[in-house]
Each structure stands twice: as structure tokens, then as C-alpha cells.
Amino acid sequence: MRIFPVLTAALVITTLFFVIFQRDALIEFASGSDDGAAATAQLSETADSVPAADSATDAVSVVARKSVARQIDGAVVLRGRTEAARSVIVRAETTARVVSSPLSKGTYVSTGQILCELDPGIRAAALLEATARRAAAQVEVDQALKLSQGGYASQTRVITARAGLESAIAAVKAAEQEIGRLTITAPFAGLLDTDTAELGEFVSTGGTCASIIQLDPIRIVGFVSESEVDRVTPGALAGGRLLSGRELVGEVTYLARSSDEATRTFRVEIEVANPDQAVRAGLTAEIAISAEGQLAHLLPQSALTLNNEGELGVRIVAEGNIVEFVPVEALRDTTEGIWISGLPTEADVITVGQEYVTQGVKVLPTYQELTQ
């Protein structure tokens, strides 16, 4: 029963041997008849057509787009946050007990408004004593001058009396300043970010009375990279969009001259009017700063790829239908695609199949028709 599979296998091997290795002998054998001549011609045509088919399949089929650069506005886009234009912690300059009722956080205060009042204690008495000493010193100076004019006192006594008077005057000023420190006022108009010190609370020198922030105008702060810092100029029109969708418009008021040591980015500040103080400090904002326009290509995001070194770029069809990788820089993301720079003014960008070809590979491009 097993002899038949063995015979079958031997027959198949013999047939394949003559078909593959003795092809010319078979053709000669078949050329003795008209049918054989026809078969020979057919085999020859097939043999001639095989190299052409192989050469055609050497090129990889891809889809490309003929892209032409267009001028776009050169806004510098970055992310940032809102900050108060001014913020200060008002502290006590002397040690005493608070004798004023506290103001609640969120209260609007004007410039010079009293925030905290401190107990004067014996400071009023100290001022009276200093004032009396000043008066006595003045009398001493007057008497010394009269005696000196009559020849009954030396010039040294006059100088000593005058020194005593100057010391007394200084003591009065010090006492007045100490009393002035008992009333703590707002240095500028703004909102209380914290409650003021509580009634009866004991504060020491440097102790906190209140914290004030100024939200009009509001600042939008961002950090621009080294590659784009030269495109930003003070006074340029700028705007920000908050996560809530609210849009703010202002201008650049500050651009740092030195970069952050950790991130190598430069601080930029935008001042925006906020009369109703509805914009809070600490909100995330997307910033767009007006800059000089530039040429860019609008391509689908799927056209972007990475080379072996991890560079972002696109693959284009160069001369001779050879693939070439070109590094690019992403400028702006839109609903229609992504704007990029770094390509020539006109380029055949591979949009389908770019992940399956590499630098120097020959391709057979099919160009897609643009609808816009």
C-alpha cells in the first residue's frame, strides 16, 4: 500500500527536474511540430516579459501630494498662566497688639486705607518725654549762646548744647515714626487675598497684617523657547485664551534678557486690562503673540514621521522618484492639518506609505488631487 505514494513522489520530482533544469531540451523536443513552434514562441515571449515585470515591481507604490508653501501669520504660540500685576504681603514694622476689627479676604481696598491698627502702649508717653527733652535742649542752647557772647562760656559749651539739641530732635522723630508704625495702610488699591490680622492678635516685627493683590491690569506670563525668542518684541500685540473660552487681548510689556537656567526659556509678560477683575490669577492660558509672517506648508498630521535619529520630518519624492527625508518644524495645529516649515517652496510630500520607505528608495508615486 505504501509503494504508490513513493512512486507518485518520484514522478513529481522527475517532472519538476525536466521542467526546471531541462527546459531547453523540452522546447527543442516540442519544436518538431507546429504546436511545438507555437509553444516555443509563447515561452519566449513569457521569458522576455519577466524582467520587465520585475523592474516595474522594484518601485514601491506610495501616495503623494504636490504641496506649495503659503504665507501665514507668524504668531508665536505658547502656554502660560495669569498672574496678578502686583502682589504684596503687608507686614508690621513694630511689635504690638491689634486693636482694629479685621477685614475679610476679597474686600477691595483703596490706596492708604487702614488695614491694621496697633495698640500704642507707652509710645505716646515716650513721644511726650522726647518732646520735653527737645524743649530743654533748646533752652540749653539759648543760654550757652548768651553766655558765650558775654564771654562767660566757652565755645565748647555751645557745641555741646547744640549736640544735645540735635539728639533730642532725633529722639522726637524716632518716637513719631514709632507711633506712625501703629497704623498699617494699603500701599496700593487691590483685593485682600487674606483676612487682615484678627482683633486682639499680637503681632511682632515682620508679622503679617494682610496680603493684597492687584488684578487690574492682569498679566499673562509664558515662557518662549530659544528658537522663537527673536520673533517676540516688546509692544507686540498679543492675546490669550483661557480654558473657559474667554479671550484676552493686550500687548507684550516684558521679555527677559536671560533664560531660565533649568529650561533655557525666556519669560514673557503680557498686560491685559481687567477692569471688572473677573479674570483671576493662576489660570491656564494659551498665548498667541503677533510676529512676522513666514512661508509654511499645510499637511495632514499623518504625513509626519521620524527618522532613525528621532528627528521629526516628512518624506518627499525627489528627482528620479527617489525618497528623501526632510526635517521640519511644526508651527501650528489646525482642524485642516498642521502647518510646518523647513520644506522647499514646492515639494511632493508622501502622505500614504511613508512609513514603509526609507531614504534612497525608489517609489512609484500616485498624486492625490487637492480639494482646496
Buried (B, 14 or more C-beta within 10 A) or exposed (E): EEEEEEEEEEEEEEEEEEEEEEEEEBBEEBBEEEEBEEBBEEBEEEEEEEEEEEEEEEEBEBBBBBBEBEEBEBBBBBEBBBBBBBBBEBBBBBBBEBEBEBBEEEBEBEEEEEBBBBEBBEBEEBBEBBBEBBEEBBEBBEBBBEBBEEEEBEEEBBEBBBEBBEEBBEBBEEBEEBBEBBEBBBBBBBBBBBBBBEEEEEBEEEBBBBBBBBBBBBBBBBBBEEEBBEBBEEEBBBBBBBEEEEEBEBBBBEBBEEBEEEEEBBBBBBBBEBEEBEBEBEBEBBBBBBBEEBBBBBBEEEBBBEBEEEEBBBBBBBEEBBBBBBEBEBBBEEEEBBBBBBBEEEBBBBBBBBEEBEEEBEBEBEEEEEEE
